[in-house]
Amino acid sequence: MNSSEFVRGDDKITRALEDPARASRVRAIRDEMRTADEAYGATLAAIRKAGSLTQEQIAERLGVTQGAVSQLERKPDMLLSTLRNYLVAVGAERPRLLVTVDGTDIDVAL
């Protein structure tokens, strides 16, 4: 194949995954991501439940449907502003994010 010939991205991925070691690493990374996503969603629901609130109550406070809150709690990523709005609706005071860099904790206000 000529180096200037166009190759579809899907074809590159398919070829790359033909390598068993690479395919194994990709599966492991995907499993880790799935586990992290599930933990993230469970954490949001746990925060809501700690406030003794239902998805319907949060939906009313956010001006959205209960289904939208359910999706939000299962969403693998979101804007920080969306997270902040959710946390405020749950009743969080001064919501913030704690990040540790090289052993130093940095408290970031949302």
DSSP file (Angstrom, degrees, kcal/mol; ACC not computed):
  #  RESIDUE AA STRUCTURE BP1 BP2  ACC     N-H-->O    O-->H-N    N-H-->O    O-->H-N    TCO  KAPPA ALPHA  PHI   PSI    X-CA   Y-CA   Z-CA
    1    1 A M              0   0    0      0, 0.0     2,-0.2     0, 0.0     0, 0.0   0.000 360.0 360.0 360.0 137.8    0.0    0.0    0.0
    2    2 A N    >   -     0   0    0      1,-0.1     3,-1.8     4,-0.1     0, 0.0  -0.502 360.0-128.7 -71.1 138.3    1.2    3.5   -0.9
    3    3 A S  T 3  S+     0   0    0      1,-0.3    -1,-0.1    -2,-0.2     0, 0.0   0.713 109.5  52.4 -65.0 -19.7    1.9    5.7    2.2
    4    4 A S  T 3  S+     0   0    0      2,-0.1    -1,-0.3     0, 0.0     2,-0.2   0.446  84.2 112.7 -94.4   0.6   -0.2    8.4    0.7
    5    5 A E  S <  S-     0   0    0     -3,-1.8     2,-0.2     1,-0.1     0, 0.0  -0.529  75.1-112.3 -74.8 136.8   -3.2    6.1    0.1
    6    6 A F        -     0   0    0     -2,-0.2     2,-0.4     1,-0.0    -1,-0.1  -0.479  32.1-169.3 -70.7 133.8   -6.2    6.9    2.3
    7    7 A V        -     0   0    0     -2,-0.2     5,-0.1     4,-0.0    -1,-0.0  -0.993  24.8-118.6-125.9 126.3   -7.1    4.2    4.9
    8    8 A R     >  -     0   0    0     -2,-0.4     4,-1.8     1,-0.1     3,-0.3  -0.312  18.9-126.6 -61.4 142.9  -10.3    4.4    6.8
    9    9 A G  H  > S+     0   0    0      1,-0.2     4,-2.3     2,-0.2     5,-0.2   0.882 110.4  55.7 -58.5 -40.5  -10.0    4.8   10.5
   10   10 A D  H  > S+     0   0    0      1,-0.2     4,-2.6     2,-0.2    -1,-0.2   0.880 106.2  51.9 -60.7 -37.2  -12.2    1.7   11.2
   11   11 A D  H  > S+     0   0    0     -3,-0.3     4,-2.4     2,-0.2    -1,-0.2   0.888 108.0  51.2 -66.7 -38.5   -9.8   -0.3    9.0
   12   12 A K  H  X S+     0   0    0     -4,-1.8     4,-2.5     2,-0.2    -2,-0.2   0.917 111.9  47.3 -63.2 -42.4   -6.8    0.8   11.0
   13   13 A I  H  X S+     0   0    0     -4,-2.3     4,-2.5     2,-0.2    -2,-0.2   0.932 110.7  51.2 -65.1 -45.4   -8.5   -0.1   14.2
   14   14 A T  H  < S+     0   0    0     -4,-2.6     4,-0.4     1,-0.2    -2,-0.2   0.926 113.0  45.7 -58.0 -45.9   -9.6   -3.5   12.9
   15   15 A R  H >< S+     0   0    0     -4,-2.4     3,-1.1     1,-0.2     4,-0.3   0.903 111.7  51.7 -64.1 -41.6   -6.0   -4.2   11.8
   16   16 A A  H >< S+     0   0    0     -4,-2.5     3,-1.3     1,-0.3    -1,-0.2   0.882 106.8  53.9 -63.7 -37.2   -4.5   -3.0   15.1
   17   17 A L  T 3< S+     0   0    0     -4,-2.5    -1,-0.3     1,-0.3    -2,-0.2   0.532  88.2  78.7 -78.5  -4.4   -6.9   -5.3   17.1
   18   18 A E  T <  S+     0   0    0     -3,-1.1    -1,-0.3    -4,-0.4    -2,-0.2   0.709  74.6  88.2 -71.7 -19.1   -5.7   -8.3   15.1
   19   19 A D  S <> S-     0   0    0     -3,-1.3     4,-2.8    -4,-0.3     5,-0.2  -0.732  76.8-149.0 -79.2 113.8   -2.7   -8.2   17.4
   20   20 A P  H  > S+     0   0    0      0, 0.0     4,-2.2     0, 0.0    -1,-0.2   0.852  94.1  51.1 -56.1 -38.8   -3.8  -10.4   20.4
   21   21 A A  H  > S+     0   0    0      2,-0.2     4,-2.0     1,-0.2     5,-0.1   0.924 113.2  44.7 -65.8 -43.6   -1.7   -8.4   22.9
   22   22 A R  H  > S+     0   0    0      2,-0.2     4,-2.5     1,-0.2    -1,-0.2   0.917 112.3  51.8 -66.1 -43.0   -3.0   -5.1   21.7
   23   23 A A  H  X S+     0   0    0     -4,-2.8     4,-2.4     1,-0.2    -1,-0.2   0.888 109.1  51.4 -60.7 -38.9   -6.6   -6.5   21.7
   24   24 A S  H  X S+     0   0    0     -4,-2.2     4,-2.2    -5,-0.2    -1,-0.2   0.913 109.9  48.6 -64.3 -43.3   -6.1   -7.7   25.3
   25   25 A R  H  X S+     0   0    0     -4,-2.0     4,-2.5     2,-0.2    -2,-0.2   0.898 110.8  51.1 -63.6 -40.7   -4.9   -4.3   26.4
   26   26 A V  H  X S+     0   0    0     -4,-2.5     4,-2.7     2,-0.2    -2,-0.2   0.924 110.0  49.4 -63.4 -44.6   -7.8   -2.5   24.7
   27   27 A R  H  X S+     0   0    0     -4,-2.4     4,-2.4     1,-0.2    -2,-0.2   0.915 111.4  49.6 -60.4 -42.5  -10.3   -4.9   26.5
   28   28 A A  H  X S+     0   0    0     -4,-2.2     4,-2.3     2,-0.2    -2,-0.2   0.915 111.8  47.6 -63.4 -43.6   -8.6   -4.2   29.8
   29   29 A I  H  X S+     0   0    0     -4,-2.5     4,-2.5     2,-0.2    -2,-0.2   0.920 112.0  49.9 -63.9 -43.8   -8.8   -0.5   29.3
   30   30 A R  H  X S+     0   0    0     -4,-2.7     4,-2.5     1,-0.2    -2,-0.2   0.897 110.1  50.9 -62.5 -40.1  -12.5   -0.7   28.2
   31   31 A D  H  X S+     0   0    0     -4,-2.4     4,-2.4     2,-0.2    -1,-0.2   0.917 110.6  49.0 -63.1 -43.0  -13.3   -2.7   31.3
   32   32 A E  H  X S+     0   0    0     -4,-2.3     4,-2.5     1,-0.2    -2,-0.2   0.915 111.9  48.9 -61.5 -43.0  -11.5   -0.2   33.6
   33   33 A M  H  X S+     0   0    0     -4,-2.5     4,-2.6     2,-0.2    -2,-0.2   0.909 110.8  50.1 -64.3 -41.9  -13.5    2.6   31.9
   34   34 A R  H  X S+     0   0    0     -4,-2.5     4,-2.3     2,-0.2    -1,-0.2   0.915 111.6  48.4 -62.7 -43.0  -16.8    0.8   32.3
   35   35 A T  H  X S+     0   0    0     -4,-2.4     4,-2.4     2,-0.2    -2,-0.2   0.914 112.2  48.7 -63.6 -43.3  -16.1    0.2   36.0
   36   36 A A  H  X S+     0   0    0     -4,-2.5     4,-2.4     1,-0.2    -2,-0.2   0.904 110.7  51.0 -63.8 -41.0  -15.1    3.8   36.5
   37   37 A D  H  X S+     0   0    0     -4,-2.6     4,-2.3     2,-0.2    -2,-0.2   0.908 110.7  48.6 -62.4 -42.1  -18.3    5.0   34.7
   38   38 A E  H  X S+     0   0    0     -4,-2.3     4,-2.4     1,-0.2    -2,-0.2   0.905 112.2  48.5 -65.2 -41.3  -20.4    2.7   36.9
   39   39 A A  H  X S+     0   0    0     -4,-2.4     4,-2.1     2,-0.2    -2,-0.2   0.897 110.1  52.6 -65.1 -39.7  -18.7    4.0   40.1
   40   40 A Y  H  X S+     0   0    0     -4,-2.4     4,-2.0     2,-0.2    -2,-0.2   0.941 111.6  45.3 -60.5 -49.2  -19.2    7.6   39.0
   41   41 A G  H  X S+     0   0    0     -4,-2.3     4,-2.2     1,-0.2    -1,-0.2   0.897 112.4  51.2 -62.6 -41.0  -22.9    7.1   38.4
   42   42 A A  H  X S+     0   0    0     -4,-2.4     4,-2.4     1,-0.2    -1,-0.2   0.858 107.4  55.0 -64.4 -34.2  -23.3    5.2   41.7
   43   43 A T  H  X S+     0   0    0     -4,-2.1     4,-2.4     2,-0.2    -2,-0.2   0.925 107.7  47.5 -65.8 -45.1  -21.6    8.1   43.4
   44   44 A L  H  X S+     0   0    0     -4,-2.0     4,-2.3    29,-0.3    -2,-0.2   0.933 113.9  47.5 -61.9 -44.3  -24.0   10.7   42.1
   45   45 A A  H  X S+     0   0    0     -4,-2.2     4,-2.8    28,-0.3    -1,-0.2   0.897 110.8  52.4 -62.8 -39.0  -26.9    8.6   43.1
   46   46 A A  H  X S+     0   0    0     -4,-2.4     4,-2.3     2,-0.2    -1,-0.2   0.888 108.1  50.8 -63.9 -39.0  -25.4    8.0   46.5
   47   47 A I  H  X S+     0   0    0     -4,-2.4     4,-1.2     2,-0.2    -1,-0.2   0.930 112.2  47.2 -62.9 -44.6  -25.0   11.8   47.0
   48   48 A R  H ><>S+     0   0    0     -4,-2.3     5,-1.8     1,-0.2     3,-0.5   0.926 113.0  48.3 -62.2 -44.6  -28.7   12.3   46.0
   49   49 A K  H ><5S+     0   0    0     -4,-2.8     3,-2.0     1,-0.2    -1,-0.2   0.843 103.8  60.6 -66.7 -33.2  -29.7    9.5   48.4
   50   50 A A  H 3<5S+     0   0    0     -4,-2.3    -1,-0.2     1,-0.3    -2,-0.2   0.825 104.3  50.8 -62.4 -29.7  -27.6   10.9   51.2
   51   51 A G  T <<5S-     0   0    0     -4,-1.2    -1,-0.3    -3,-0.5    -2,-0.2   0.324 115.8-121.0 -86.5   7.9  -29.8   14.0   50.9
   52   52 A S  T < 5 +     0   0    0     -3,-2.0     2,-0.3     1,-0.2    -3,-0.2   0.878  66.7 140.3  53.6  42.8  -32.9   11.8   51.1
   53   53 A L      < -     0   0    0     -5,-1.8    -1,-0.2     4,-0.0     2,-0.2  -0.851  45.7-137.8-116.9 151.3  -34.0   13.1   47.7
   54   54 A T     >  -     0   0    0     -2,-0.3     4,-2.0    -3,-0.1     5,-0.2  -0.574  30.1-110.3 -96.8 166.1  -35.6   11.3   44.7
   55   55 A Q  H  > S+     0   0    0      1,-0.2     4,-2.7    -2,-0.2     5,-0.2   0.865 120.1  57.9 -62.4 -34.7  -34.8   11.8   41.1
   56   56 A E  H  > S+     0   0    0      2,-0.2     4,-2.1     1,-0.2    -1,-0.2   0.905 105.7  48.4 -62.5 -41.5  -38.2   13.5   40.7
   57   57 A Q  H  > S+     0   0    0      2,-0.2     4,-2.0     1,-0.2    -1,-0.2   0.910 112.7  47.3 -66.4 -41.8  -37.3   16.1   43.4
   58   58 A I  H  X S+     0   0    0     -4,-2.0     4,-2.2     1,-0.2     5,-0.2   0.915 109.9  54.2 -64.4 -41.9  -33.9   16.8   41.8
   59   59 A A  H  X>S+     0   0    0     -4,-2.7     5,-2.5     1,-0.2     4,-1.4   0.906 107.6  50.2 -58.6 -42.8  -35.6   17.0   38.3
   60   60 A E  H  <5S+     0   0    0     -4,-2.1     3,-0.2     1,-0.2    -1,-0.2   0.917 110.9  48.7 -62.8 -43.2  -38.0   19.6   39.7
   61   61 A R  H  <5S+     0   0    0     -4,-2.0    -1,-0.2     1,-0.2    -2,-0.2   0.838 116.8  42.3 -66.4 -32.7  -35.2   21.7   41.2
   62   62 A L  H  <5S-     0   0    0     -4,-2.2    -1,-0.2    -5,-0.1    -2,-0.2   0.593 109.6-121.3 -89.2 -11.4  -33.2   21.5   37.9
   63   63 A G  T  <5S+     0   0    0     -4,-1.4     2,-0.2     1,-0.3    -3,-0.2   0.850  76.2 107.1  73.5  34.5  -36.2   22.1   35.7
   64   64 A V  S   <S-     0   0    0     -5,-2.5    -1,-0.3    -6,-0.2     2,-0.1  -0.727  73.5 -85.0-130.4-179.2  -35.8   18.8   33.8
   65   65 A T     >  -     0   0    0     -2,-0.2     4,-1.5     1,-0.1     3,-0.2  -0.456  34.1-114.0 -86.4 163.2  -37.5   15.5   33.7
   66   66 A Q  H  > S+     0   0    0      1,-0.2     4,-2.3     2,-0.2     5,-0.2   0.880 119.0  57.7 -60.8 -37.9  -36.9   12.6   36.0
   67   67 A G  H  > S+     0   0    0      1,-0.2     4,-2.4     2,-0.2    -1,-0.2   0.866 102.3  53.8 -61.0 -36.7  -35.5   10.7   33.0
   68   68 A A  H  > S+     0   0    0      2,-0.2     4,-2.3     1,-0.2    -1,-0.2   0.881 108.5  49.1 -66.0 -37.5  -33.0   13.4   32.4
   69   69 A V  H  X S+     0   0    0     -4,-1.5     4,-2.4     2,-0.2    -2,-0.2   0.913 109.8  51.9 -67.8 -41.5  -31.8   13.1   36.0
   70   70 A S  H  X S+     0   0    0     -4,-2.3     4,-0.9     1,-0.2    -2,-0.2   0.927 111.7  46.5 -59.1 -45.4  -31.5    9.3   35.6
   71   71 A Q  H >X S+     0   0    0     -4,-2.4     4,-1.0     1,-0.2     3,-0.6   0.903 110.2  53.8 -63.2 -40.9  -29.4    9.8   32.4
   72   72 A L  H >< S+     0   0    0     -4,-2.3     3,-0.6     1,-0.2    -1,-0.2   0.900 106.1  52.4 -60.7 -41.2  -27.3   12.4   34.2
   73   73 A E  H 3< S+     0   0    0     -4,-2.4   -28,-0.3     1,-0.2   -29,-0.3   0.715 116.3  40.2 -69.5 -19.7  -26.5    9.9   37.0
   74   74 A R  H << S+     0   0    0     -4,-0.9    -1,-0.2    -3,-0.6    -2,-0.2   0.475  87.3 117.5-104.2  -4.8  -25.4    7.3   34.5
   75   75 A K    <<  -     0   0    0     -4,-1.0     3,-0.1    -3,-0.6    -3,-0.0  -0.428  60.1-144.1 -69.4 132.9  -23.6    9.7   32.1
   76   76 A P  S    S+     0   0    0      0, 0.0     2,-0.3     0, 0.0    -1,-0.1   0.725  79.3   8.4 -72.8 -19.7  -19.9    8.9   31.9
   77   77 A D        +     0   0    0    -37,-0.0     2,-0.3    -5,-0.0    -3,-0.0  -0.990  64.3 170.7-154.7 158.7  -18.8   12.5   31.6
   78   78 A M        -     0   0    0     -2,-0.3     2,-0.1    -3,-0.1    -6,-0.0  -0.982  41.4 -80.6-160.7 164.6  -20.3   16.0   31.9
   79   79 A L     >  -     0   0    0     -2,-0.3     4,-2.2     1,-0.1     3,-0.2  -0.399  39.0-122.2 -66.9 148.5  -19.5   19.6   32.1
   80   80 A L  H  > S+     0   0    0      1,-0.2     4,-2.8     2,-0.2     5,-0.2   0.856 114.2  57.2 -61.2 -33.7  -18.3   20.9   35.5
   81   81 A S  H  > S+     0   0    0      2,-0.2     4,-2.3     1,-0.2    -1,-0.2   0.874 106.3  49.1 -65.4 -35.9  -21.1   23.4   35.4
   82   82 A T  H  > S+     0   0    0     -3,-0.2     4,-2.3     2,-0.2    -2,-0.2   0.916 111.8  48.6 -67.8 -43.0  -23.7   20.6   35.0
   83   83 A L  H  X S+     0   0    0     -4,-2.2     4,-2.7     2,-0.2    -2,-0.2   0.919 111.2  50.4 -61.2 -43.7  -22.1   18.7   37.9
   84   84 A R  H  X S+     0   0    0     -4,-2.8     4,-2.6     2,-0.2     5,-0.2   0.929 109.9  49.7 -60.7 -46.0  -22.2   21.9   40.0
   85   85 A N  H  X S+     0   0    0     -4,-2.3     4,-2.3     1,-0.2    -1,-0.2   0.904 111.8  49.2 -60.4 -42.0  -25.9   22.4   39.2
   86   86 A Y  H  X S+     0   0    0     -4,-2.3     4,-1.8     2,-0.2    -2,-0.2   0.943 112.0  47.9 -61.5 -48.3  -26.7   18.8   40.1
   87   87 A L  H  X>S+     0   0    0     -4,-2.7     5,-2.9     1,-0.2     4,-0.9   0.884 111.7  49.4 -63.2 -39.0  -24.8   19.1   43.4
   88   88 A V  H ><5S+     0   0    0     -4,-2.6     3,-0.6     3,-0.2    -1,-0.2   0.905 108.9  53.2 -65.5 -40.4  -26.4   22.4   44.3
   89   89 A A  H 3<5S+     0   0    0     -4,-2.3    -1,-0.2     1,-0.3    -2,-0.2   0.835 106.8  52.9 -63.3 -31.7  -29.9   20.8   43.5
   90   90 A V  H 3<5S-     0   0    0     -4,-1.8    -1,-0.3    -5,-0.2    -2,-0.2   0.712 128.1-101.2 -75.1 -20.5  -29.0   18.0   45.9
   91   91 A G  T <<5 +     0   0    0     -4,-0.9    -3,-0.2    -3,-0.6    -2,-0.1   0.542  63.1 161.4 112.4  11.3  -28.2   20.5   48.6
   92   92 A A      < -     0   0    0     -5,-2.9     2,-0.5    -6,-0.2    -1,-0.2  -0.393  29.9-144.0 -64.9 138.0  -24.4   20.7   48.5
   93   93 A E  S    S-     0   0    0      1,-0.2     3,-0.1    -2,-0.1    -1,-0.1  -0.909  77.8  -8.1-103.4 130.5  -22.9   23.8   50.1
   94   94 A R  S    S-     0   0    0     -2,-0.5    -1,-0.2     1,-0.1    -2,-0.0   0.937  85.4-150.0  50.5  57.1  -19.8   25.2   48.4
   95   95 A P        +     0   0    0      0, 0.0    15,-2.5     0, 0.0     2,-0.3  -0.294  26.7 166.6 -58.8 138.7  -19.4   22.2   46.0
   96   96 A R  E     -A  109   0A   0     13,-0.3     2,-0.4    14,-0.2    13,-0.2  -0.946  33.5-123.9-149.6 168.1  -15.8   21.6   45.1
   97   97 A L  E     -A  108   0A   0     11,-3.2    11,-3.4    -2,-0.3     2,-0.6  -0.957  17.0-147.8-119.0 132.2  -13.4   19.2   43.5
   98   98 A L  E     -A  107   0A   0     -2,-0.4     2,-0.4     9,-0.2     9,-0.2  -0.904  18.9-178.1-104.2 123.5  -10.4   17.8   45.3
   99   99 A V  E     -A  106   0A   0      7,-2.9     7,-3.6    -2,-0.6     2,-0.6  -0.968  14.6-152.0-122.1 134.6   -7.4   17.0   43.0
  100  100 A T  E     +A  105   0A   0     -2,-0.4     2,-0.5     5,-0.2     5,-0.2  -0.936  15.3 179.3-109.4 122.0   -4.2   15.5   44.2
  101  101 A V  E >  S-A  104   0A   0      3,-2.8     3,-2.3    -2,-0.6    -2,-0.0  -0.982  73.0 -21.0-123.7 120.0   -1.1   16.3   42.1
  102  102 A D  T 3  S-     0   0    0     -2,-0.5    -1,-0.1     1,-0.3     3,-0.1   0.875 129.2 -49.4  49.3  42.6    2.3   14.9   43.2
  103  103 A G  T 3  S+     0   0    0      1,-0.2     2,-0.5    -3,-0.0    -1,-0.3   0.431 114.9 117.0  81.4  -1.8    1.0   14.4   46.7
  104  104 A T  E <   -A  101   0A   0     -3,-2.3    -3,-2.8     2,-0.0     2,-0.4  -0.889  59.4-138.7-104.0 125.0   -0.4   17.9   47.0
  105  105 A D  E     -A  100   0A   0     -2,-0.5     2,-0.5    -5,-0.2    -5,-0.2  -0.665  16.4-166.4 -81.3 131.5   -4.2   18.3   47.5
  106  106 A I  E     -A   99   0A   0     -7,-3.6    -7,-2.9    -2,-0.4     2,-0.7  -0.984   8.8-151.0-121.2 122.8   -5.7   21.1   45.5
  107  107 A D  E     -A   98   0A   0     -2,-0.5     2,-0.6    -9,-0.2    -9,-0.2  -0.842  14.1-167.8 -96.7 114.5   -9.3   22.2   46.4
  108  108 A V  E     -A   97   0A   0    -11,-3.4   -11,-3.2    -2,-0.7     2,-0.2  -0.908  15.9-134.7-109.4 119.8  -11.1   23.6   43.3
  109  109 A A  E      A   96   0A   0     -2,-0.6   -13,-0.3   -13,-0.2   -15,-0.0  -0.502 360.0 360.0 -70.1 135.8  -14.4   25.4   43.8
  110  110 A L              0   0    0    -15,-2.5   -14,-0.2    -2,-0.2    -1,-0.2   0.416 360.0 360.0 -91.9 360.0  -17.0   24.5   41.3
